[in-house]
Structures are given as C-alpha cells and as structure tokens.
Amino acid sequence: MSNQWEVVAKSRKQRNLEKKVSAHTEQKRIAAQLPKLEELLPTQQYRNLFGNHSNNNDNKSHSPAKSTSSVTSASSKNKSPRKNNTNSNATKSNATGVGAGGGGDTAKKATKQASNKPRTLEQAMKQITLDDFAAQLAQVKISCPGSELRWLSNIASYLNGVLSFDCDPVFSGRSAQYPSNLASSALKQSILEFLRSVGETNLEYFFYSLLDNMAIELNSGQHVTGYKFVLQLIGQHWPAICSHNMAKTALLRNSYQNRSSICLSILWAIGQGGHQSLTEGVKVWQNLMLPNLELRSFSKFVVEHIERVLHAAVARKTDNHLLINQQEFFACYNALNATYNNLPKELQQSLKRSAPLSLQLYIQSPVKHANIFLTLLREIKVDGKQRNEVVGCISCLLSSGADDCFKVWRMNYKKQQLPSLLLLRAILDDWTDSTKLLAESSAYQTFLQGVCGLTEELQLAKRKDIYVDDLQSVLKTVQEKSSAQQKKNKQNASQKKKCGCCKWALGSIFIVALIAGALCYDTETNGKGVFEKSATGKILKNAGVLPHVQKAWYVTMGASARGYKWAEEHVPPYAEPALKTGCNVWKLARNVCSNAYTNGLNYWRIKWPAVAKFIDQYVPDLSKKLEAFAAGAKDLAVSSYDKSATIIKEKVLVGRFSPENINQALNQTRNAALEYYNQFHKKVDAYAKLK
C-alpha cells in the first residue's frame, strides 16, 4: 500500500446518468409550478374536452394525470410480453366468469356511441359547438404559447379530425359557400376572429403549408374536409392570399397533375378567393386553371368556376371591379372566345357566354376606356361574328371616358373605315335604349359633325375607298335620327317640367286647403267662432304675433273681396257670350256625331248583303248566324234596360228615395245654397269696405 494520495473519479457513464436525473428532476419541478388545465378552464368546457377519451365514466377520472399514467402503463405492458399474456388470460377468465350481465352493458354503450356518431358532414358540422372550439383553442394556446403557426396547425388538425368524411374534390352540385355554410354563424365568427388574431402574414404562410399538407394527406388516402373548410374561410375572407404565391401553387399543381382528385382539390382551394374578389378570381383562373382547360378531368370545373366568379361579381354589386392591365384582360378575353377542339359543345358555349360578361365588367371598372375602344374597334370585321366587340364599343361610348373614346375614333376614322361603317350601322339598326342615350351626349354630336368633314375629304380623294359611299349614307341617316331623338328628348324634358310644376301647384293647393280646414275647425270647436279664443289664436297671442296676423288677414280678405266685386261687375259681359259659344259648339259636335253614326249605319246596311255573300262563300250561313247574334244582343240590351228601369222605379225610387222626396231634398239644397250665397255676398261687401 502506497503512502501517497490517490484521486478517485467517477466514470463517464455515472456522470451522464446524474445529468439526466438532474434534468428530469428540473423538468418535473417546472411542470409542477405550471397551472393545471382544470384550474384554468370552466368545469363544463373541461369535461367536454376530455369526455370523449373515457370509455367508463364510473371507474376513470377526467384528469390528464390519470390519462398520462394509463399511457405509461400501456407502454410498460408492451415492453413485457409475458405479463401481457398473463393479464390477457386473466381478463378472458374474468370475462367468462362475469356472465351475460356485463356483456349486455358493454353492448348497450357501444350501440349508444354508434348512434351518436354523425353519419353526414352536415351532422358533424352541427356537433361542433362554440364551447368545444373555445376549449380546444385554449388548450392549444397553453401548450404552445406564442406560436401562432402551431395554433393554426393544431386547430386545422382538430377540425379535420372532427370532419372526417369522404367528399367530392370540388363539392359538385353545391353552392360556392359549401361547406362553410353548414357551420353555425357563432362558430364561424369565432374561427374568423381567431384567424384575424394571428395576422395576415402568418395566414399566408399557413395557407400554402396547409395546401401542401392537404395534398400529402390525399395522396396517403386520408380525409381532408376539415382542411378544405379552413382553406375556404381563409380564401374567401382574405382573397389576395390566393394569388400571392402562384408560382409555388403551379409547382404543386404540376406535381399532382396525373392525380385528378388531388389536383382538383388544389384548384378548388386556390379558387375560393374569386367568389369574393373578381380581380383575384380572374388572376387565379388565368394563371392556374386555364392551362388545364383541355384536360378531360378538369374541363368542367375550369369552365364552371369562371362562370361562377363572373356571376358572383354581377350579383355582388360592390367590389366587382376587374383591376388588371389591358394585356392580361384581352389574353383572358381571347381565351374565353377561342375555339377548343377537345372541349364539348356545352362547355364551349358556356365560355362564349362568359366572354361578353367579362368585357362588360372590365368596361365598368376604372380603366382607360379609349384604349379598350380602339382595340375592340380594330376587331370588328365583315363576317358579323364580332357582336361582343360592337356592344363593347357602344358601352365604351356610354361610359365615363366617352369623350376620349370619341376623340380616338375620330383620329382613326380614315384608317378604320370598315369598322366605323359597321359600328355606325349597328348604332342605326339597334336603336334601343342604350344607343338612344348617345343622342343626349354633346360629344357624340360633335363627333358626327367632325366626321362629316372627314367623309367629304375621303369623297374628294384620288384613291376613293369602296366603303366611302356607304359610310356617307349611313352617317347622314344617323345624323337625322340623332337630331330627331335629341328634339324628342327636349320635348319630353319640357313635358316632365310642366308635369312637375302641376304637381307642385296641386300639392300646394292641397296643403293650403288642409291648413285652412284645420284653422276653421279649431276656430269653431275651441274658439266658438272667434279666432282669438281658439288654440291657434292663443298661441299667436302669447307670442305677440296675433295683431299682425289679424291685420294681414283683413288686408288679404279686403283685397280679395274688392277683386271679387270687380270680377262680378266686369266678367259677365265676356263670360255669357263665351258660354253661349261653348254650348253651340257642343250642340254642333253632337249633331255631327249623330249624323256620322246615321250615315255609317246606312252605309253598313247597304254594303252588308255583298259582305254577307262574300263571307258565305267560305263559311256557309255564317252571315245569318251573325245577324241572329246581333239581333239577340240588341234584344238583350233593350230588355235589360227596360228591366233595370222597372226595378229602379218599383224598388229603388220608393220610400225615402221616391221622386217627391228627391225633389224636396233638391229644393232644400237649392235654398241652402241661396242662403249661403247671400251670406257670402254680405261678407264680401263688409270686407270690401275695409281699407
């Protein structure tokens, strides 16, 4: 044994083991200090969250500690196969010893769970409650604090797990809002608030990562309805995200080009923004969907999608502007108008219908209409197939940039003689409401005057074009029609003004009559015939205005009475001859009508035999039937008149309505009118004496 000191050190394995034990102890200490989930969440939400994981509610607890211990015990069982076999044998013996009672309870619970399981996507969507989503979101935020992308990924996985149903890749036959329209408004609003809270940058990154995950899941045969639900919400509420990274989406589409179901799901998801934004919808369709148009598996979806996008923009009425440059638009427009050999006729016609709709939407957008007009004008040819271009040119001439369009047309008038001729003919032939509006435009009238001079120059040119004569005749007709329409519009405007004046005059008279009636009623009811004692008079008296009102009233009534007396003295010498002349004209007109009726009847009687003979040649005895019908109708009218007169005399004009009583009532009315007329004259004389 040596007398020197020896250094005793621990081995490397022992040091590593101690490090692991200390780290594990530190992790346990940190985990113990963190708050538990059951302390943070309400009891009901916590039970809803962990209620589905327990098979026996009487013997198992809802706490996560026990679930962790059960997982640990399961792993330990997997490690020891002998114990596993022993336990399984014991379980079998216990199961046989329990008897039929225990087996019946298990079967009942299994059938109950099977009956509660949703069978359709609609039922599954209804079973997602707001409390379940809030509890899941709270758990995710606790487990991954500050990681928004983790939150999004976990929520998408949760929804995909709940909505595990096999559905059509593009939900054929469903509305554009399917499947998000199946969710309750409260749940949808809660999900959207969560999506807004993470920020648009995170949403954009997550959108494309979820698109990749969806393709991977579909490739492995999994359900992705929940992923589609989240993608649809993001695409329709943040449409710009769908067109931000089209190059990456194109690579993803090309990767699954031979798997039509996966590729259709990608195209469906990326096209959701078009249902809310026309610009994003056209961009996505043109860059990502149009290349697949002639592939048989994609043709129907690609054609229906652009049709849906355009119709949604028309129905939306707001945010329906197509904000793309002219080159991109005409590339899309020409693609819609093109002829495809591999497409069925129905799909070709659908594309043709979408072309004019897209053109009108683009013209309604804030773009340079002069450039559009010139491009469309150059496309008009003799074959007459460019009807959309003609309508587009007229729409440009009626738009807000019409002045620039007329200037461009005038500048290119000599170069584009044939398109100008066809366009003027279209304006002349289709003189509908839209082209009638051109006559109201001063720029259009100026253009016609300027073009007349250009046409005369073309007539005098050495090399005369073959369309110049037709152009001059059409231009002359258009000018005449436009000037006539302008005069008609002026007449209609003046008539409308007159009608408006009449309405204002009648309305004013009606309002004055209502006020006068209300004042008379107030004076007779509350004031007992004295205006000063009425409610209106008291208000005016308290305000100190009553003397002025009374003075104005007396001055007005005095002037009116003097005017009436003057008219009573000077008007009759002119009124009597006028009335006499009117009566004579009425008698003359009546005699003329009577003579005309008599002459017409005599003429008919003279010509009737010849007419009857002519009719009988084609329909025998028809004239006799007509005569018999006319005689019967005449007899019926005469008999009806006689019966009505008899009934009135015998049953109506008796008792209170007898002729004697009616004459007596008329006499009383006449006497009352005479009495009122005398009183009126007395008041007029009294007011006329006032100064």
WOFENGI-V398913 format. One record per pair of residues at least 24 apart in sequence whose C-alpha atoms are under 8 Angstrom apart, sorted by the first residue. I is the first residue (numbers start at 1). J is the second residue. If there is no record, write none. Layout:
# WOFENGI-V398913
i: [I I]
j: [J J]
This chain:
# WOFENGI-V398913
i: [37 38 41 45 45 45 46 48 49 49 49 120 121 121 122 124 124 125 125 125 126 126 126 128 128 129 130 130 130 133 148 148 149 149 152 152 153 153 156 156 156 157 157 159 159 160 160 160 160 160 161 162 163 163 164 164 164 164 165 165 165 166 166 167 169 169 169 169 169 170 170 170 170 176 176 179 180 180 180 192 195 203 204 207 207 207 208 211 211 212 215 215 218 219 228 231 232 232 235 235 235 235 235 236 236 236 236 236 237 237 238 239 239 239 239 239 239 240 240 241 242 242 242 242 242 242 243 243 243 243 246 246 246 249 250 260 260 264 271 274 275 275 275 275 276 276 277 277 277 278 278 278 278 278 278 278 279 279 279 279 281 281 282 282 286 294 294 294 299 299 300 303 303 303 306 307 307 307 310 310 310 314 320 320 321 321 321 321 321 322 322 322 323 323 323 323 326 333 333 356 356 359 360 360 363 363 363 363 364 368 369 369 369 369 369 369 370 370 370 370 370 370 371 372 373 374 374 374 377 377 377 378 378 379 380 380 381 381 381 382 382 390 390 394 394 397 398 398 398 402 403 406 406 406 407 410 410 410 413 413 414 414 417 417 417 418 421 421 421 421 424 424 424 425 427 428 428 428 436 436 438 439 439 439 439 440 440 448 448 554 554 555 555 557 558 558 558 558 558 559 561 561 561 561 562 562 562 564 565]
j: [139 63 135 131 132 135 135 132 132 135 136 165 163 165 182 162 163 163 182 183 182 183 184 162 187 187 186 187 190 187 198 202 202 206 195 206 206 210 226 227 230 226 227 226 227 223 224 225 226 227 226 226 225 226 223 224 225 226 223 224 225 223 225 225 261 262 264 265 268 264 265 268 301 275 308 229 229 232 233 233 234 234 241 231 234 241 249 266 269 252 262 266 262 262 269 269 269 272 269 270 271 272 273 272 273 274 275 276 273 276 273 272 273 274 276 277 280 273 280 273 270 271 272 273 280 284 270 280 283 284 284 287 288 288 288 297 298 298 305 309 308 309 312 313 312 313 313 319 320 309 310 313 319 320 321 322 321 322 323 324 306 309 306 309 332 340 342 343 343 347 347 347 350 351 354 350 351 354 354 357 358 361 361 365 361 362 364 365 366 361 362 365 362 365 366 367 372 358 359 388 392 392 392 395 392 395 396 399 399 401 396 399 401 402 404 405 396 401 402 404 405 408 405 396 405 405 408 409 416 419 420 416 419 419 419 422 418 419 422 418 422 423 426 427 435 438 434 437 438 443 443 443 444 447 447 447 450 451 451 454 454 458 467 468 471 467 467 470 471 474 474 475 478 474 478 474 477 478 482 485 482 482 483 485 486 486 489 475 479 687 690 690 691 687 687 688 689 690 691 688 684 685 687 688 684 687 688 684 684]
